[in-house]
Amino acid sequence: MANTINKASKSKLQVDNNVKDYGNQPFFINKANQSKAFLDKHGFPKDLRKKKGINI
């Protein structure tokens, strides 16, 4: 673990490159499936499509 001090804000930042991957946990899989089902049913909002350049 590396400690870095930001001299401008005098705050400590801890960086850890060995973070556990939670992508396959049931909670996150369920949330991703719910989000996909919602977008399939309702579609992506038109005003956000314009902001991000999404052409659907």
GIKAUR-V896166 format. One record per residue. PHI is phi in degrees with one decimal (none if undefined). OMEGA is omega in radians with two decimals (none if undefined). BURIAL is # if it has 24 or more other C-alpha atoms within 12 Angstrom, else .. Layout:
BEGIN
phi=PHI omega=OMEGA burial=BURIAL
phi=PHI omega=OMEGA burial=BURIAL
END
This chain:
BEGIN
phi=none omega=-3.11 burial=.
phi=-109.1 omega=3.06 burial=.
phi=-105.8 omega=3.14 burial=.
phi=-126.3 omega=3.11 burial=.
phi=-107.1 omega=3.08 burial=.
phi=-84.3 omega=-3.04 burial=.
phi=-67.9 omega=-3.12 burial=.
phi=-71.6 omega=-3.08 burial=.
phi=-105.5 omega=3.14 burial=.
phi=58.0 omega=3.10 burial=.
phi=-103.5 omega=3.11 burial=.
phi=-99.2 omega=3.14 burial=.
phi=-122.7 omega=3.11 burial=.
phi=-107.6 omega=-3.12 burial=.
phi=-113.7 omega=3.11 burial=.
phi=-129.2 omega=-3.12 burial=.
phi=-83.7 omega=-3.11 burial=.
phi=-105.6 omega=-3.12 burial=.
phi=-87.2 omega=-3.13 burial=.
phi=-68.2 omega=3.11 burial=.
phi=-87.3 omega=-3.14 burial=.
phi=-101.1 omega=-3.07 burial=.
phi=-62.8 omega=-3.11 burial=.
phi=-102.7 omega=3.10 burial=.
phi=-72.3 omega=-3.09 burial=.
phi=-55.2 omega=-3.13 burial=.
phi=-60.7 omega=-3.09 burial=.
phi=-75.0 omega=3.06 burial=.
phi=-64.3 omega=3.11 burial=.
phi=-62.8 omega=3.13 burial=.
phi=-62.7 omega=3.13 burial=.
phi=-64.9 omega=3.11 burial=.
phi=-65.4 omega=3.09 burial=.
phi=-64.6 omega=3.13 burial=.
phi=-64.5 omega=3.13 burial=.
phi=-63.4 omega=3.12 burial=.
phi=-63.8 omega=3.13 burial=.
phi=-64.1 omega=-3.14 burial=.
phi=-67.8 omega=3.08 burial=.
phi=-65.4 omega=-3.11 burial=.
phi=-78.3 omega=-2.99 burial=.
phi=-102.2 omega=-3.10 burial=.
phi=82.2 omega=3.14 burial=.
phi=-86.7 omega=-3.12 burial=.
phi=-58.4 omega=-3.08 burial=.
phi=-62.9 omega=-3.11 burial=.
phi=-67.7 omega=3.08 burial=.
phi=-78.1 omega=3.09 burial=.
phi=-62.2 omega=-3.13 burial=.
phi=-67.4 omega=-3.09 burial=.
phi=-67.8 omega=-3.06 burial=.
phi=-96.4 omega=3.13 burial=.
phi=75.4 omega=-3.13 burial=.
phi=-86.9 omega=3.13 burial=.
phi=-109.0 omega=3.12 burial=.
phi=-119.5 omega=none burial=.
END
